[in-house]
Amino acid sequence: MLQLLHRHVFQEILIATFLAMALFVFVLLTGNALRDMVGLFSAGKLDALTFLHLIGLLIPYVAAYALPLAILTGTMVALGRLSSQREIIAMRSSGWSLYQVAAPVICIAFFGMVASVVVNLHFAPRAKVAVRTMLTQAITENPLDFIEEKRFINEFPGYVIYMGTREGDQLKDFWVWELDEQKQVKRFVRAASGQLGFSSESSELILRVFNATAEIRDASSPEDFSTGQIQTIFFEQTDFALPLDQVLGKGHKRGTKISNMDFSQLITLREQARADEINRGDKAISPERMRAQTQIQKNCAMAFSTFSLALFGVPLAIRVGRKETYANLALALVISLTYYFLMVVVTWLEGNPALRPDLLVWVPNLLFQSAALFLIVRSARH
């Protein structure tokens, strides 16, 4: 009988977790894809195979965030439904303790936590780097696809570009507006033709135009035409460096960001920073080593949140759980957002090594687990 009830609770939670995982992966994947790639694909800058490959690479990255949410939601939905249907009361009337009811949740949460550790420390950061690498490769191989004819192109910060016609590799009738920080036109160039290439050194597209006329405006008041400070010049060719921040991210020129490093890279970075401290004779932890340590601990703490959130969801689902799925889903989202807000607050302290942000990242887990244990013990007594 005991094994049958355990199997029943386990199955209910596992099915709800699987469905919630599919939902959150889809939502997070759609958000990342819409932000980074759907625009490029719809504009013809990425082919279908590359687009699908990039979507597949993003799955481990979004899974790192989806798994804790999914297990918490699965716990809330399954136990909330069992509680609303009086099945939890029936189990406890037959001699079951609350700890036995929670055993399947703890089992699923433990294996989910182990999976999260592997994903957070290895697969998720590598997936993010692979996406950026593949996007860069697509741009390098087909830079001409990023300029469409007869369309105003504003994907490059500081520029608005219009191309009249394209015949193979020949680009003709260029209009280029160069903008200042207030989005005002400070230079306007019209050229008969142009060429587009990719600079691997600066990770920028290089637009070279020929037989051009340039209109240079007064830098202090570029929109005021009454001053007569507009200069017109002619030249055979000139180059424009088009940044790819909106496509590859603002940090793509600085190499791999700490948040996109896997465990081995973070350990290497931390040891290098420690060696530099020894060479300089520093006794305090350097900001570089603290950033590496904090990222390692943050990845582990995020993985451990799978267990903390699931444990917190057990007494909450039994006490306030509802039969309606949407109500339990909403409650799970509120709990998750509270946890992630606390994590964000802790990350604000990363620039101050004296406060040990590498240890403070565990505070949200400790708070949620302490509250969960208190509620479980309290519920078990009633």
C-alpha positions in Angstrom: 0.0 0.0 0.0 2.8 2.4 0.9 4.6 1.8 -2.3 1.4 2.3 -4.3 0.7 5.7 -2.7 4.3 6.7 -3.1 4.1 5.8 -6.8 0.8 7.7 -7.1 2.3 10.9 -5.6 5.5 10.5 -7.5 3.7 10.1 -10.8 1.5 13.1 -10.2 4.5 15.3 -9.4 6.6 14.0 -12.2 3.9 14.5 -14.9 3.2 18.1 -13.6 6.9 18.8 -13.5 7.5 17.6 -17.1 4.6 19.7 -18.4 5.8 22.7 -16.5 9.3 22.2 -17.8 8.1 22.1 -21.4 6.1 25.3 -20.8 9.0 27.2 -19.2 11.5 26.0 -21.8 9.2 27.1 -24.6 8.5 30.5 -23.0 12.2 31.2 -22.2 13.3 29.9 -25.6 10.8 32.0 -27.4 12.0 35.1 -25.4 15.6 34.5 -26.3 14.9 33.6 -29.9 12.7 36.6 -30.5 15.3 38.9 -29.0 18.3 37.5 -30.8 17.4 35.5 -33.9 13.9 35.7 -35.2 14.5 39.2 -36.6 17.6 37.9 -38.4 15.8 34.9 -39.7 12.8 36.7 -41.0 15.0 39.2 -42.7 16.8 36.4 -44.5 20.1 37.0 -42.6 20.0 33.4 -41.2 19.1 30.3 -43.1 16.5 27.8 -41.7 19.1 25.2 -40.8 21.3 27.7 -38.9 18.2 29.1 -37.1 17.1 25.7 -35.9 20.7 24.8 -34.8 20.8 28.0 -32.8 17.5 27.3 -31.2 18.8 23.8 -30.2 21.9 25.3 -28.7 19.8 27.6 -26.5 17.9 24.8 -24.9 20.6 24.0 -22.2 20.9 27.7 -21.5 17.2 28.2 -20.8 17.0 24.8 -19.0 19.2 26.2 -16.3 16.4 28.7 -15.4 13.4 26.5 -16.3 14.3 23.4 -14.2 13.9 25.1 -10.7 10.7 26.8 -11.9 9.4 23.5 -13.3 9.9 21.4 -10.2 8.4 24.1 -8.0 5.4 24.4 -10.3 5.1 20.6 -10.5 5.1 20.4 -6.7 2.5 23.2 -6.3 0.2 21.8 -9.0 0.3 18.1 -8.0 0.2 18.6 -4.2 -2.2 21.5 -4.5 -4.6 19.3 -6.5 -4.2 16.3 -4.1 -4.8 18.6 -1.2 -7.9 20.3 -2.7 -9.4 16.8 -3.4 -8.8 15.8 0.2 -6.3 13.0 -0.8 -3.6 14.4 1.5 -6.0 14.3 4.4 -6.9 10.7 3.5 -3.2 9.7 3.4 -2.5 11.2 6.7 -5.6 9.6 8.2 -4.3 6.2 7.1 -1.1 6.8 9.1 1.1 8.7 6.6 3.2 11.5 8.0 3.8 14.8 6.1 7.4 13.7 5.6 6.3 10.6 3.7 4.0 12.7 1.5 7.0 15.0 0.8 9.4 12.1 0.1 8.6 11.9 -3.7 9.2 15.7 -4.0 12.5 15.4 -2.2 13.6 12.6 -4.5 12.7 14.5 -7.7 14.2 17.7 -6.4 17.4 16.0 -5.5 17.9 14.5 -8.9 16.8 17.9 -10.4 19.4 19.6 -8.3 22.2 17.3 -9.5 21.1 17.9 -13.1 21.1 21.6 -12.5 24.6 21.5 -11.2 25.8 19.8 -14.4 23.8 22.2 -16.6 24.8 25.4 -14.8 28.5 24.6 -14.5 29.1 23.1 -18.0 26.3 22.9 -20.6 24.6 26.3 -20.1 27.7 28.5 -20.4 29.0 26.5 -23.3 25.7 26.7 -25.1 25.7 30.5 -24.8 29.2 30.8 -26.2 28.3 28.4 -29.0 25.3 30.6 -30.0 27.5 33.7 -30.2 30.2 31.8 -32.1 27.7 30.5 -34.6 26.2 33.9 -35.1 29.6 35.4 -35.7 30.4 32.7 -38.2 27.1 33.3 -40.0 28.0 37.0 -40.3 31.6 36.3 -41.4 30.5 33.9 -44.1 27.6 36.0 -45.4 28.1 39.7 -44.5 26.1 40.8 -47.6 23.0 39.3 -46.1 23.0 42.0 -43.4 22.3 44.8 -45.9 18.8 44.6 -47.5 17.9 46.6 -50.6 15.2 49.3 -50.4 14.9 49.1 -46.6 16.0 51.5 -43.9 18.4 49.5 -41.7 18.9 50.7 -38.1 20.3 47.5 -36.5 23.8 49.1 -36.3 24.1 51.6 -33.4 24.9 55.1 -34.5 23.8 54.5 -38.2 20.8 54.4 -40.4 21.6 52.8 -43.9 19.6 52.6 -47.1 20.7 50.7 -50.2 18.9 51.1 -53.5 19.9 48.0 -55.5 22.0 44.9 -55.3 23.3 43.0 -58.3 25.2 39.9 -57.0 28.1 41.3 -54.9 27.6 44.8 -56.3 25.8 47.2 -53.9 24.6 50.5 -55.4 23.0 53.7 -54.4 24.0 54.0 -50.7 22.5 56.5 -48.2 24.2 56.6 -44.8 23.1 58.7 -41.9 25.6 58.9 -39.0 23.9 59.8 -35.7 25.2 61.4 -32.5 24.3 60.3 -28.9 21.0 62.2 -29.2 20.0 60.3 -32.4 20.5 63.5 -34.4 22.1 63.3 -37.9 25.7 64.7 -37.7 26.8 63.4 -41.1 25.0 62.3 -44.2 26.7 60.4 -47.0 25.3 59.3 -50.4 27.5 57.0 -52.5 27.1 55.5 -56.0 28.3 52.0 -54.9 29.8 50.1 -52.0 31.3 46.9 -50.7 30.7 45.1 -47.4 33.1 42.9 -45.5 33.8 41.6 -42.0 36.7 42.6 -39.8 37.7 39.6 -37.6 40.0 41.9 -35.5 37.3 44.3 -34.4 34.2 42.0 -35.0 32.6 44.7 -37.1 31.1 44.9 -40.5 33.1 47.3 -42.7 31.1 49.3 -45.3 33.3 50.9 -48.0 31.5 53.3 -50.3 32.8 54.8 -53.5 32.1 58.1 -55.4 30.4 59.7 -52.4 29.1 63.1 -51.4 29.1 63.9 -47.7 27.1 66.5 -45.8 28.8 67.4 -42.4 26.6 69.3 -40.0 27.4 71.5 -37.0 28.2 69.2 -34.0 26.6 71.6 -31.5 23.3 71.9 -33.3 23.0 69.4 -36.2 19.3 69.9 -36.7 19.6 73.7 -37.0 20.0 74.6 -40.7 19.8 78.3 -40.2 23.4 78.6 -39.0 24.9 77.8 -42.4 27.5 75.5 -40.8 26.8 72.6 -43.2 29.8 71.5 -45.2 29.7 69.4 -48.4 32.6 67.4 -49.5 33.3 64.8 -52.2 35.6 61.8 -52.0 36.3 58.6 -53.9 35.9 56.2 -51.0 35.4 56.1 -47.3 34.8 53.3 -44.7 32.1 52.9 -42.0 32.7 50.5 -39.1 29.3 49.0 -38.3 29.1 47.6 -34.7 27.3 44.4 -34.2 26.3 45.0 -30.5 22.6 44.3 -31.2 23.4 41.0 -32.9 26.2 39.6 -30.8 25.8 41.5 -27.6 27.7 44.5 -26.2 30.4 42.3 -24.6 31.3 40.3 -27.8 34.6 42.3 -28.3 35.9 41.5 -24.8 36.0 37.8 -25.3 34.1 35.3 -23.1 32.3 37.0 -20.2 32.6 35.5 -16.7 28.9 34.6 -16.8 29.5 32.5 -19.9 32.5 30.6 -18.6 32.2 27.0 -17.6 33.6 25.5 -14.4 37.1 24.7 -15.6 37.5 28.2 -17.1 36.3 29.9 -13.9 38.8 27.8 -11.8 41.6 28.8 -14.2 40.6 32.4 -13.9 40.5 32.2 -10.1 43.9 30.6 -9.9 45.4 33.2 -12.2 44.0 36.0 -10.1 45.3 34.3 -6.9 48.8 34.0 -8.5 48.7 37.7 -9.4 47.8 38.4 -5.7 50.8 36.5 -4.5 53.1 38.2 -7.0 51.9 41.6 -5.8 51.9 40.7 -2.2 48.2 41.4 -1.7 46.6 39.9 1.4 43.0 40.8 0.5 41.0 39.0 -2.2 41.3 40.9 -5.5 38.1 41.9 -7.4 39.1 39.5 -10.2 39.3 36.5 -8.0 36.1 37.5 -6.2 34.2 37.8 -9.5 35.3 34.3 -10.4 34.5 32.8 -7.0 31.1 34.6 -7.0 30.2 33.2 -10.4 31.1 29.6 -9.3 29.1 30.0 -6.1 26.2 31.6 -8.0 26.0 28.7 -10.5 26.0 26.2 -7.6 23.4 28.3 -5.6 21.1 28.5 -8.6 21.3 24.8 -9.0 20.6 24.3 -5.3 17.5 26.5 -5.7 15.9 23.5 -7.4 15.8 21.8 -4.0 15.1 24.9 -1.9 12.1 26.0 -4.0 10.6 22.5 -4.2 11.0 22.0 -0.4 9.3 25.4 0.1 6.5 24.4 -2.2 5.5 21.3 -0.2 3.8 22.9 2.9 2.6 25.8 0.8 0.8 23.6 -1.7 -0.8 21.5 1.1 -2.0 24.5 3.0 -3.0 27.0 0.3 -2.8 24.9 -2.9 -5.7 25.0 -5.2 -7.3 22.6 -7.7 -7.0 25.1 -10.5 -3.7 24.8 -12.3 -3.4 28.5 -13.1 -3.7 29.5 -9.4 -0.8 27.1 -8.5 1.2 28.3 -11.5 0.7 31.9 -10.4 1.7 31.2 -6.8 4.8 29.3 -8.1 5.8 32.3 -10.2 5.5 34.7 -7.3 7.7 32.4 -5.1 10.3 32.1 -7.9 10.4 35.8 -8.6 10.9 36.5 -4.9 13.9 34.1 -4.9 15.4 35.6 -8.1 14.9 39.1 -6.7 16.9 38.2 -3.7 19.7 36.8 -5.9 19.7 40.1 -7.9 20.1 42.1 -4.7 23.1 39.9 -3.7 24.7 40.4 -7.1 24.7 44.2 -6.5 27.4 43.6 -4.0 29.8 41.8 -6.4 31.9 44.9 -6.7 32.7 44.9 -2.9 34.9 41.9 -2.1 35.0 42.8 1.6 31.3 41.9 1.9 32.0 38.4 0.5 29.3 38.2 -2.2 30.5 34.7 -3.0 29.0 33.6 0.3 26.0 35.9 0.3 24.7 34.2 -2.9 23.7 31.4 -0.6 21.5 33.6 1.6 18.3 33.1 -0.5 18.7 29.4 -0.4 19.1 29.5 3.4 16.1 31.7 3.8 13.9 29.5 1.7 15.0 26.3 3.3 14.7 27.6 6.8 11.1 28.8 6.0 10.4 25.5 4.4 11.5 23.4 7.3 9.6 25.6 9.7 6.4 25.3 7.7 6.9 21.5 7.3 7.4 20.9 11.0 4.5 23.1 11.9 2.2 21.4 9.4 3.3 18.0 10.5 2.1 18.8 14.1 -1.4 19.5 12.9 
